Amino acid sequence: MVDRLGCAAVADLSASIRELWSKRAELSPRDDDARTTVEEAVALLDDGSMRVAEISDGEVVVHEWLKEAILLLFLLSRVETHELGPFEFADKLPLKRGYERAGVRVVPGASARWGSFLGRGVILMPSYVNIGARVEEGTLVDTWATVGSCAQIGKRVHLSGGVGIGGVLEPPNARPVVVEDDAFIGSRCMVTDGARVGEGAVLGAGTILNPSIPVVDAETGEELSRGVVPPWCVAVTANRRREFKGGEFFLPCVLVLRRLREGERHDKAVLNEALRTHGVSA
């Protein structure tokens, strides 16, 4: 990404964070110089100049030093009381500010922590976005949805009501959840532990996706992956029969029901009709 500091300055800042991380056991909230350095790094996440993770050559690449900066910020911060209108918060981190300038709509009851990034045109219904998370332009975070720490949410994504996007902060090299551009995540879905939803994919309501959940092609029965839904497909929660010494049981999986044309927009009525054929909904 292009950042506001320049490559040389970012390299120096990264080296400083790595050094602080190596001696974190010696640090405390009294270390003002260390806190200043850490806040400079987290500010790059807050304004979108840098990101915790990105996709390169089809793989998720984690910038560990930025995760380390977030963890150091918690270590170097004290719990403080903040009053905003009728609300009171007691936390180590402030809330994000400047929504009007950023072109972001935030409905009362929604909040985002400082150190998260919200792109222009993002809408937050009463919901929550944690530090290190990135929500790209034009995305809707619907009512009671949560975007966990360091999760990477693409452009024009719809996170429906009650969706839980898990946070992955420790260890620093752990991959966060990635939801790519134009994806539709149905209500009450849970996407956690570094799972990935491909571009334009649709998850039916209530789907649970994590790296232990197999993703299966409904047409062939082939296991496509674990915790990764391919681009431009419709996937729903399902179960597979498995034999154990104690008997026969049904274990969860995610079933790819249909392939979409690349670039095909999501018509909610059409999707619901297709999914209801199989007894599920978006």
C-alpha positions in Angstrom: 0.0 0.0 0.0 1.0 3.6 -0.5 1.5 5.2 2.9 1.8 8.8 4.1 5.2 8.3 5.7 7.2 6.9 2.8 8.9 3.5 2.6 12.0 4.5 4.5 10.1 6.0 7.4 7.8 2.9 7.6 10.8 0.6 7.6 12.3 2.6 10.5 9.0 2.5 12.4 8.6 -1.2 11.8 12.1 -1.8 13.2 11.3 0.3 16.3 8.1 -1.7 16.9 10.0 -5.0 16.6 12.6 -3.8 19.1 9.8 -2.8 21.5 8.1 -6.1 21.0 11.3 -8.0 21.9 11.5 -6.2 25.3 7.8 -6.0 26.0 8.2 -7.7 29.4 10.0 -4.6 30.5 7.4 -2.1 29.3 4.6 -0.4 31.3 2.2 2.5 30.8 4.8 4.8 32.3 7.0 4.4 29.1 5.8 7.5 27.2 8.3 7.3 24.4 7.4 3.8 23.6 3.7 4.7 23.6 4.3 7.5 21.2 6.1 5.2 18.8 3.3 2.6 19.1 0.6 5.2 18.6 2.3 6.4 15.4 2.1 2.8 14.0 -1.5 2.3 15.0 -2.4 5.7 13.5 -1.4 4.3 10.1 -4.1 1.6 10.5 -6.6 4.2 11.6 -6.2 6.4 8.6 -5.9 3.5 6.1 -2.3 4.1 5.1 -1.4 0.6 6.2 -3.2 -2.6 6.9 -2.6 -5.7 9.1 -3.0 -8.1 6.2 -3.5 -8.2 2.4 -3.8 -10.7 -0.4 -0.7 -11.1 -2.5 -0.6 -13.7 -5.4 -3.7 -15.3 -4.0 -2.4 -15.7 -0.5 -3.1 -13.8 2.7 0.1 -12.0 3.9 0.2 -10.8 7.5 2.2 -7.7 8.5 3.2 -9.0 11.9 4.7 -5.7 13.2 1.4 -3.9 13.0 -0.3 -6.6 15.0 2.6 -6.3 17.5 1.9 -2.5 17.6 -1.7 -3.2 18.6 -0.7 -5.6 21.3 1.8 -3.1 22.6 -0.8 -0.4 22.7 -2.9 -2.5 25.1 0.2 -3.1 27.2 1.1 0.6 27.3 -2.4 2.0 27.9 -4.3 2.5 31.1 -8.1 2.2 31.5 -9.7 5.6 31.3 -13.2 6.8 31.5 -14.6 8.5 28.4 -18.0 10.3 28.2 -19.7 10.8 24.9 -23.2 12.4 25.2 -25.2 10.1 27.5 -22.7 7.2 27.1 -19.8 6.4 29.4 -17.0 4.0 28.4 -14.1 2.7 30.5 -11.5 1.3 28.2 -7.8 1.5 27.3 -8.5 2.8 23.8 -10.5 5.7 22.5 -13.3 5.4 19.9 -12.8 6.4 16.3 -13.8 9.9 15.4 -14.2 12.1 12.3 -16.9 10.1 10.5 -18.4 13.0 8.5 -14.9 13.9 7.1 -14.3 10.3 6.2 -17.7 10.0 4.4 -18.9 7.3 6.8 -22.5 6.9 8.1 -22.7 5.7 11.7 -26.1 5.0 13.2 -26.6 5.6 17.0 -25.6 2.5 18.8 -22.7 1.7 16.5 -19.0 2.2 17.5 -15.6 1.6 16.1 -12.3 1.6 18.0 -9.5 3.9 17.1 -7.0 2.0 15.0 -9.7 0.5 12.7 -10.3 1.8 9.2 -13.6 2.6 7.6 -13.7 3.4 3.9 -15.8 6.1 2.2 -19.4 5.1 2.0 -19.3 2.5 4.8 -22.6 2.3 6.8 -22.5 1.1 10.4 -25.9 0.2 11.8 -25.8 -0.5 15.5 -22.7 -2.6 15.4 -19.1 -2.8 16.4 -15.7 -2.7 14.6 -12.6 -3.5 16.6 -9.0 -2.2 16.4 -6.9 -3.3 13.4 -10.0 -4.2 11.4 -10.4 -2.7 7.9 -13.8 -2.2 6.3 -13.5 -1.0 2.7 -15.7 1.5 0.8 -19.4 0.9 0.2 -19.7 -1.9 2.8 -22.8 -2.3 5.1 -22.3 -3.6 8.6 -25.8 -4.4 9.6 -27.5 -4.4 13.0 -25.7 -6.2 15.8 -22.9 -7.4 13.4 -19.4 -7.4 14.8 -16.1 -7.0 12.9 -13.4 -8.5 15.1 -9.8 -7.2 15.6 -7.7 -7.2 12.4 -10.5 -8.7 10.2 -10.2 -7.5 6.6 -13.6 -6.7 4.9 -13.6 -5.8 1.2 -15.6 -3.3 -0.9 -19.4 -3.5 -1.3 -19.7 -6.3 1.2 -23.0 -6.8 3.1 -22.6 -8.2 6.6 -26.2 -9.0 7.5 -27.8 -8.7 10.9 -26.1 -10.5 13.8 -23.1 -11.6 11.7 -20.0 -12.4 13.8 -16.6 -11.8 12.0 -14.1 -13.1 14.5 -11.0 -11.3 15.6 -7.5 -12.8 15.3 -4.9 -10.8 17.2 -2.6 -13.4 18.7 -0.2 -14.8 17.8 1.0 -11.9 15.6 1.6 -14.2 12.6 -1.9 -15.7 12.7 -4.0 -14.9 9.6 -7.1 -12.7 10.2 -10.5 -13.3 8.7 -10.7 -12.0 5.2 -14.0 -11.3 3.4 -13.3 -10.2 -0.2 -15.1 -7.6 -2.4 -18.8 -8.0 -3.2 -19.4 -10.9 -0.8 -22.8 -11.3 1.0 -22.8 -12.8 4.5 -26.2 -13.9 5.6 -27.7 -13.2 9.0 -26.2 -14.8 12.0 -23.3 -16.3 10.1 -20.0 -16.8 12.1 -16.8 -16.4 10.2 -13.8 -17.0 12.6 -10.2 -18.0 13.1 -8.7 -16.8 9.9 -11.4 -18.2 7.6 -11.7 -16.6 4.1 -14.8 -15.8 2.0 -13.9 -15.3 -1.7 -14.9 -12.4 -3.9 -18.6 -12.3 -4.8 -19.4 -15.3 -2.6 -22.7 -15.7 -0.7 -23.1 -17.4 2.7 -26.6 -18.5 3.6 -28.0 -17.5 6.9 -26.5 -19.2 10.0 -23.4 -20.6 8.2 -20.4 -21.2 10.5 -17.0 -21.0 8.7 -13.6 -21.6 10.3 -10.5 -23.6 9.3 -11.8 -26.8 10.9 -15.0 -26.7 8.7 -14.7 -28.5 5.4 -16.1 -26.7 2.3 -17.7 -29.3 0.0 -19.0 -29.1 -3.6 -22.6 -30.2 -3.7 -22.4 -31.5 -7.2 -19.3 -33.8 -6.8 -19.0 -34.3 -3.1 -15.4 -33.1 -3.3 -13.9 -31.3 -0.3 -12.7 -28.1 -1.8 -10.9 -26.6 1.2 -11.2 -26.0 4.9 -12.4 -22.6 6.0 -12.2 -21.1 2.6 -15.3 -20.4 0.4 -14.4 -20.0 -3.3 -15.2 -16.8 -5.2 -18.6 -16.3 -6.9 -20.5 -19.2 -5.3 -23.5 -19.7 -3.0 -22.7 -21.7 0.1 -24.8 -22.8 3.1 -24.3 -24.7 6.3 -24.8 -28.5 6.1 -23.8 -31.8 7.8 -21.9 -34.9 6.7 -22.5 -38.4 8.1 -19.4 -39.8 9.9 -18.9 -43.2 11.6 -17.2 -43.4 15.0 -16.8 -46.2 17.5 -19.6 -44.7 19.5 -22.0 -44.6 16.6 -23.0 -42.6 13.6 -22.9 -38.8 13.9 -23.3 -35.7 11.7 -20.5 -33.2 11.6 -20.8 -29.7 10.2 -19.6 -28.6 6.7 -20.2 -25.8 4.3 -21.9 -26.8 1.1 -21.3 -25.0 -2.2 -24.7 -25.2 -3.9 -24.3 -23.0 -6.9 -21.6 -21.2 -8.9 -22.3 -17.6 -9.9 -21.1 -15.8 -13.0 -18.0 -13.7 -12.2 -19.2 -10.2 -11.5 -22.9 -11.3 -11.1 -24.6 -8.9 -8.7 -26.5 -10.3 -5.7 -30.3 -10.0 -6.1 -31.7 -10.9 -2.7 -35.0 -12.1 -4.1 -33.3 -14.4 -6.6 -30.8 -15.7 -4.0 -33.6 -16.5 -1.6 -35.5 -18.3 -4.2 -32.5 -20.4 -5.2 -31.7 -21.2 -1.5 -35.3 -22.0 -0.5 -35.2 -24.7 -3.1 -32.7 -26.4 -0.7 -34.6 -25.3 2.4 -32.4 -22.5 3.4 -32.4 -18.7 3.0 -29.9 -15.8 2.7 
